[in-house]
Amino acid sequence: MGRPAKLSARLISVSVDGKGAAWCDGEFSGDPEIIEYARRCILFNTEIDVMGIPMVADNVDMFGALAALYAFSPGRTILIEAPERIRALLDEEDESDTPEDLDLWSA
């Protein structure tokens, strides 16, 4: 197995405790334990909280693939590579969780 001729704009890769896994255009690769867990989550349409955003695991679109990869260990998963659409969504969610936005301090 060699490198792809060109990198896809739909590549997602994560790292969990030194193990790596990726998804690209419907196919998972990487650590067998992470991949097996992702496939089981897809089989059961598991909903995973990805950095505060609920997503359903699948291997059809990049958001579902991200959820499937995060399911293995949501608290320890590090997003290594993702399309700009996903990064923007996750960054937007992070910014909205500030105390000022949630109005926690005024009461």
Stockholm file with secondary structure:
# STOCKHOLM 1.0

chainA/1-107         MGRPAKLSARLISVSVDGKGAAWCDGEFSGDPEIIEYARRCILFNTEIDVMGIPMVADNVDMFGALAALYAFSPGRTILIEAPERIRALLDEEDESDTPEDLDLWSA
#=GR chainA/1-107 SS CCCCSSCCTTCEEEEETTEEEEEETTEEEECHHHHHHHHHHHHTTCEEEETTEEEECCSSSHHHHHHHHHTTCTTTEEEEECCHHHHHHHHHHHHHTSHHHHTCSCC
#=GC SS_cons         CCCCSSCCTTCEEEEETTEEEEEETTEEEECHHHHHHHHHHHHTTCEEEETTEEEECCSSSHHHHHHHHHTTCTTTEEEEECCHHHHHHHHHHHHHTSHHHHTCSCC
//
